[in-house]
Amino acid sequence: MNIFFDFYEIALGKGKSIGIYNYAIHLLNALAKQKNKNAIITVACSEENCDVLQKIYGISVKIISKKYPSFSQRLFWRLFKAIDSAKEEKADIYYSPKGFSPNLFRRSKKPFIVVTVHDMIPFYYAEFYPNYFGKLESRVVPASLKKSVEVANKVITISTFSKETILRYANPNLNIAVIYNGISSTQKEEKKVERTPPYLLAITSKLPHKNLDGIVNGYKEYRKIATDPLPLVICGIGSNDLSKYDIEDQCISSCHFLPDSEFNNLLSNASLLLFLPFVEGFGFPPLEAMNYGVASVVSDIPVLREVMDTSAYYVDCRDVFQIGRAIEKVLSDRSLYNNLIREGIETLSRYTWNNCAKQVMDVFEEVNKM
């Protein structure tokens, strides 16, 4: 079986989601390690984003262009070149980890199309934040996502919640495979570099659904009731993004982007993680924190209940008073904190990249028999 893995539109620091980049790299590594002896994996990329791929043993790299593609080049790639390139490699399966299928119609012959759709958040924005990304993108992206789901011979998604939203917004009759993400076990082996003083960590962005307001204002409520409140570090925004808030000196700091080693160090030494989005497709950060023995206060939304189960402390992410009380409670109640960590050991066992890759390969084999 020949698999054409489309990495052409994915690069670190490009686009809005580092999560899709991490998903693609971890999945590709795991596929290369456990792939069937008869499986050949060819990865499409630009010369600009091929360095990380060339370190993966057991795959072939196909350079499509010298530079990472522009918007028009990406559109041309999806509509015309992607399937042609897969055909050149005599691929049985064209696979996109990004959520967008090539072509305009479902294929009845090889290469068949398999696509991972992480979430339907563009439809959330169309409903609750219309025109946030501009009129063109606000219309084109949801329409393109819906078309991609309908074109694919098989859709993979990363949670039952995401499956339900795909069925709601795209097509209620689709046969969708739910395959959970993995969590890298190498994180557990990394040595902590102690940081002082203790601090809280929040992961967010400027996008409205990531709820920066709830994080900052909930933290301010925590400071009102805590005897010796910890400072807050917010990862995912710049210092200018905090300028609109009335904040005491030095109690909140921010970092927009950190290399993996620095981010892992920041996460592993936090006293508590705050993760308070309005909507998610999966929700990596609380699991990553749990991997380091760091408890989390998270949004009480269906997908985080599904993924975290009993290993996180849930709050109404729109209630800043509840957020403040939750932070103080989890930090002050060591029995509660330790119980969350114990529950997390079982939770983490469900999420491995090896399991994820095996199930994805099973889907490829199923589609290859069509």
PyMOL commands that set and color helices and strands:
alter all, ss='L'
color gray80, all
select helices_A, chain A and resi 18-34+47-49+53-55+71-88+121-128+135-151+160-169+186-189+208-210+212-225+239-242+260-268+284-291+302-308+320-332+334-348+353-368
alter helices_A, ss='H'
color red, helices_A
select strands_A, chain A and resi 2-6+40-46+60-65+93-96+112-117+154-157+176-178+200-203+232-235+252-255+272-275+296-299+313-315
alter strands_A, ss='S'
color yellow, strands_A
deselect
rebuild
show_as cartoon
